[in-house]
Amino acid sequence: MPSSRTQSGRASAGTVQVVSSNGRLQLRFRYGGKRRTFSPGLPDTPDARRLAEGIAIQIEGDIRTKNFDDSFDKYRFQPKTETQEQNAESAQLPGLDQLWTAFLDYKRPQCSSSTMYKQYRVQSRYIDKFPTYDLEAASRIRDHILETIPVDSAKRLLVRLSACCDWAVDSGKVGKNPFKGMPSKIKLPKSSSNGKAEIDAFSVDEKEQILEAFRTDAFCSKFSKYKHSFYYTLVFFLFNTGCRPSEAIALKWNHISQDFKVITIEQSMVRTEYGGKTITDGLKTQDRRVFPCNEKMQNFLKGLKPEVCDLDSFVFPSQKGQLVDLDNFRNRYWEPVLTGLQIRYRKPYQTRHTFITLALKHGMNCRDVADIVGNSPEVIYRHYAGGSQNVTIPEF
């Protein structure tokens, strides 16, 4: 239904009506006791009517405030030049910081909290330090990234920025992606792209030294409240199952069969986006997996299980009975032991690669190893298939 401003009929003094005459819009009103007609030079279209109604409101206001321009010059529609339109468009273009914030809101429901914490949170910190957020300065942003962070991290960040701008284009927020093609032009050193540096297993001798140091508190000060021996069982379990540390600390007694022959791994600890910890169902690459215990592991679990046991309690709790904080474990226990033993530092995650390496050396089928550890390193297992029906873990 048309507004009262566009209805036909006699207009009261000071009221401006928008009417159509021969396909063109006119403004009619009474002023100074006379009927006035003004043609703003607009066709009768919905968009043009909105413009005409805006002019009508302006005229009404000027009449009330006694600022009416009897020549109508100030009310004539002046279309913007191409340069003015480009400048207006540039002024309204959102900055990269705004796009990134909106992109995170878009990705958050699709990503695990761990991914948001480990990847997007870190990249947000880089973006906070950009010298500009002007999309027209994409090359300057790229150069800043390459100058301030390692080249492999820089490439990953540019890939993410390009994905952000692709999303912005699809969402109608911007007209083009200024980062498109940039990541592919960055060449990584061979050592950064072959993935081998991530697999850095401990030797058998190093493994035994680490376990003995934890068991005997060899490098724990007598004045320290942080006893290394408390975490001996966790370290033993990591070295002998290939579990990810985040899976091991989330393990509960109800995940272990009553005869101690099978461990069902189906939960893991993840970091929330803002640094907290939580237990989540499902694993990194699968919902669950089963670990068949050899005699050595069965005896270990039998000796570890309390006589009175809450099956919903953690198998490897912190000293306060809570979920282990892996950062604290690395800083207070793991690193001091390796330093004391003068063993080159490697993360606790390398216990997983140590298990995989030793299992293969002791003759386990590659596919079987892949099944029991889940998401094994592709560089080792991608050419293997098959596997045995009855899997036995050798003792090593």
N, C-alpha and C positions, 0 to 999 in steps of 0.2 A: 504494500500500500504506500503511495507517495506521501512524503511528509507534508505538514500543513503549509510549509513554505512553498511547495510546488502546486498546491491546489489553485484552481481558478477562482475568480471572484474578485470583488473589490478589496484592495489592500487597505488596512487602517494606517493612519499616519505613523511613519517610522518603521513600518514592517516591510521588509523586502521579499518579494516573491520571485521564484525562478520559474519561467515559463518557456515553452518551445514555440518558435515561429519559423516555419519553413525549414525545419531541421537544424536550426541554430538556437542557442539559448539566449534568453533575455532576462534582465532583472528589472522588475517593475515595483515602484513604490511612490509614496507621496511625500513631498518635501517642500516647505515654504508655501503650502496651500496649493501646490501644483502636482499633477501626475508626471512622474519622471520615468524614462525608459533608458536602460543602459545595456549595450551589447558587449560582453567581455571577449567576443571572438572565439567562442567555444562551440563545438558541435554537440548535438543532443545525444550523448553517450553516458553510461553510468559513471565512468571515471570523471568525465567533464562536469557532470552534475554535482559531484562532490566538490570539485574546485569552485564551481559557481556558487554553491551554498556557503563555502568558506568566504567568498567575496561578499556575499549578502550579509553574513554575520559582521564582517568588518565595516560595511556601510552603516548597518544599524548601530554599531557601537560608536562610529564617528558622529552620527546624527545626535545620539544622546549626549555625547561629550562636546558637541559643537565643533568638531574637527572635520566635518564633511568637506570633501574636495569637489566643488561644483563642476570642475573640468573633467572629472572622472579619470584623470591621468594615473593617480595612485592605485586605481582599481583594475587597470587593464592587465590582462594576463600576459606575462613575458616568459616565453619558453626559454629554458636554460640552454646555453650554448653547449657544444660537445665538450669543451674544456671544463665548463662548470659541472657538467654531469660526471666527468671523470674524477674531478676533484672531490665531488660529493661522495662518489662511490668509494674513493680511496679513504676518505675520512670516516666512512661507516664500516670499513673492512675490519673485522675483529683481529686482535693481536694473537700471536702464537700462544701466549700464555693463557688467553681465554679459550682458544681452541683446545689446548692440552687439558685444561680443567674439564671441559665438556666431554672430551674424548675419554678421560678416565671414568667419568660417570657412565659413559656408554659401555666401557670394557669391564667395569667392576662386576656386574652380574654374570659375566661370561668367564671370569678368571677365578682361580683359587686365591684365597687370602695370602697364601705363600707367594704366589706369583706377583701379586700386588705389592707385597712387602719387599721381595728380593729384586724385582725388576723395575716396576713402575715407580716405586718410592725412590729408588736410587737415581733413576733417570730424571725424576722431578727435581731432585736436588741439583743436578747439572743445569736443568732448564732455569731454575731460580737465579742462576748466575750469568745468564745470557746478557750480552751488552745491549741488545735490542730485541723486541718481539715483532718488529715490522716484517710482514711477509715479503715485502719488496726487497728486504735485505737478507734473503735466504743465503746468499753466498758469503756474506759477512758472518752469519751465524755458523755456517759450515766451517769456515776458517777458524773461528773461535773454538769450536768443538775440537778440531784437529790439533790446535795449539795447547789445549788444556787437559785433555784426557788421553789415555792410551789408544792407539789406532784401532784395536779390535773393539774396544768399548765405544769409540767414536762411530764406527761403522754401524754397530747395533743401535746406537741412539738415532742416527740418521735414518735407518730403516724404520724405526718407531715413529719418528717425526713425519716421514713420508706416509706411513699408514694413517697417522692422525689427519693429515691434510687430504688424503684420499677419502677418508670418512667425511671430512668437512665439505668436500666437493659433492659427494653423494647426498649429503644432508642439505645442500643448498646454502651453506654458510659462506662459502668462497667459490670463486669461479674457476680456479686452477690450483694445482699442487706445485708450489715452487721448489720442493725437494725431490720431485720425481726424477729418477735416474741418477741422483747424486751418490747413493750408497754403492751402486755397481761400479763406480769409477774409482773407488778406494780399494787398493790392492793390499792384502794383508801379507806380512812375512810368512814364509812357509811354516815356521815354527809356531805361528799363531793360528794356523788354519788346519793343521793335520790332526789335532785332537789328542796326540800321543802324550802330551805333557800332563794330561788329566789322570792317566793311569800310571801310578808311581808306587808300586807295591813294596811292602817291607820284605826283607829276606827272612828265612826261617830263624836265623840267629837273632836278628833284630826283634822279631816277634817274641821269642822266648825271653830276651832281655827285658822287654817292656812289661810282659806279664809278671816276671819275677820282681821287677821294681815296684809294680803296683801291689803285689801280694805282700811284700815285706816292708812297705813304706820307706824304701831305700833313700828317697830324696825328699822326704817330708820332715820338716823341722819339728822337733819335739815340742816346740812352743806353738805350732800351728794347730788351729782348730779344724783344718781341712785335711783329713786323713785319706791318703791315696788308696789305702787298702779297702776302703768302703766300696770303691768303684772297680775293684779287681774283677768281680763277677760280670759287670757290664762289659769290660774290655775283653774278657775271656769269651763272652757270648758273641761279640762283634767279630773277633778273629776267627771264630769257629762256625759261623753261620752265613757270613756274607750279608747280613742284614744291614740296611741303612741305619745310621744312628737314630734318625727320627722315628723309625719303625721299632727299634729295640726299646727305646724309652717309653713307648706307648703300649708295649706288650703287657697283657694282664694274665693272671693265672687261669682264667677261663678260656684262654686261647691255647692252652696246653692240655693234651689229652691226659686222662687219669693214669694211663700206663706209661706216660712220658715219651711215647714213640712218635708223636706228631705235634708239630707246632703250626697253628693256623695264624698267618700274619695277615691282618685285615684292617689295621688302624695305624695311623701315624700322627706325629706331632707336626703341626704347621704353625708358622708365624702369621699373625693377623697383619693387616695392612699397616697398623700403627705400632707394631712391635710386640704385641702380646703373644701368648701361646694358647693353643687349643688342640684338642684331639679330634681328628676327623676320620670318618669311616672311608674305607677305600685307600688304595695306595697310589703311588705316582703314575704307574702305567697300567694298573689292573685293579679289580675290586678286591681280590684276595689271592693268596698263594699258600701252598702247603710245604712245610719243611720236614722231611723224614729224619728223625734223630738216630744217629748211630749210638753204639753202646757208651761211648765217651760222653756224649751230650746227655743221654738218658741219666747216667750216674750223676752228672753235674746238676741237672735239674732236680733230681731226687734229694740231693744234699742241700739244695738251696731252698726248697719249699718249706715254709714253716709248718709245724705240727697243727696249729690252729690257723687256718688260712682263709682269708676273705677272697673268694675267687675273683672279685671285681677290683682287687688291689693290683698295683703295678708290680711286676716281677723285679724291676730295677728302679726303685724309687730314689729320690734325693735323700739326703740325710735328714730332711724334715718330713719325709714321707710323701712328698709331693712329686709332681712331674719334674724330671731333671731339666735344668737349664743348660743347653748344650754350649752356649757361650761361656758360662761360668766353668763348665767341665773342662773346656779347652784351655782356658786361662789359668785355672787354679790347680788342675791335676795333670792333664795331658801334656801341656807344654813344659812344665817343670821336670817331668819324668824324662822326656826326650832330650831336654837340655842337659840334665844330669848324666844321662847315658852317652852324651855326645853323639846322638843319632840325628842325622839331618831331619829337620822338621817337615812333617807331612800331616795333613789333617786326619782326624779320626776316620773320615770317610774312606781313607786308603786301607783300612782294615777289610773293607768289602772287596777291594781289588786284590788284596793279599789272599783272601780266601779263594777267589775265582782262579787266580794264578796257580795256587798250590793244588786246587782240585784238578785242574787240567794237567798239571805235571804228574799227578798221581793216577792218571789214566781215566778220569771220569769223562763220559761222553759230553761233547760240547753242548748238545741240545739239552741234556739232563741238567747241566749246570745252569743253563739259561732259564730252565723251568723253576729251579729252586731259589734262584736269587732274584728273578724278575727284572726285565729291562737290562740285560747284560750289555756290556760295551759292544756296540755294533761292529766296531773294527775287528773284534775277535770272533763274533758269532754269526755274522750275517750270511756266511757261505755254508752254514751247517743246517741240517734238518733231521727229522726223525727223533730217535731217543728210545730208551728202554722202558718197558712197562713197570719193572720193579727197580727202583733207584736205591742204591746204597751209598752212603757217604763214607769215603775212606777216612781213616784216622791219620792225622798229620799234625 
